[in-house]
Amino acid sequence: MKPLKSIIILLIMFTCLSGTCDKNECKENPKSDCICTMQYDPVCGCNEKTYGNACEAECNGITEYTKGECK
């Protein structure tokens, strides 16, 4: 029983280390009927695209972003 447990733990560790456990994927799901101000307060979306402000990013379906322009 102990060798089986060790093998399972090793398989789980390998899966996580290979990047499939915590893969951060950017999902775009644009919203219709969005109205945003023209205030320029740039954010960098998870898709590496700069949006004029957080509202514009969210209207384009981007829910994960950081403040500032993309580099």
QUIUR-V501401 format. One record per residue. N is the residue number from 1. RES is the residue in three letters. BURIAL is I if it has 16 or more other ideal C-beta (glycine too) atoms within 10 Angstrom, else O. Layout:
BEGIN
N&RES&BURIAL + N&RES&BURIAL
END
This chain:
BEGIN
1&MET&O + 2&LYS&O + 3&PRO&O + 4&LEU&O + 5&LYS&O + 6&SER&O + 7&ILE&O + 8&ILE&O + 9&ILE&O + 10&LEU&O + 11&LEU&O + 12&ILE&O + 13&MET&O + 14&PHE&O + 15&THR&O + 16&CYS&O + 17&LEU&O + 18&SER&O + 19&GLY&O + 20&THR&O + 21&CYS&O + 22&ASP&O + 23&LYS&O + 24&ASN&O + 25&GLU&O + 26&CYS&O + 27&LYS&O + 28&GLU&O + 29&ASN&O + 30&PRO&O + 31&LYS&O + 32&SER&O + 33&ASP&O + 34&CYS&O + 35&ILE&O + 36&CYS&O + 37&THR&O + 38&MET&O + 39&GLN&O + 40&TYR&O + 41&ASP&O + 42&PRO&I + 43&VAL&I + 44&CYS&I + 45&GLY&I + 46&CYS&I + 47&ASN&I + 48&GLU&O + 49&LYS&O + 50&THR&O + 51&TYR&I + 52&GLY&O + 53&ASN&I + 54&ALA&I + 55&CYS&I + 56&GLU&I + 57&ALA&I + 58&GLU&I + 59&CYS&I + 60&ASN&I + 61&GLY&O + 62&ILE&I + 63&THR&O + 64&GLU&O + 65&TYR&I + 66&THR&O + 67&LYS&O + 68&GLY&O + 69&GLU&O + 70&CYS&O + 71&LYS&O
END
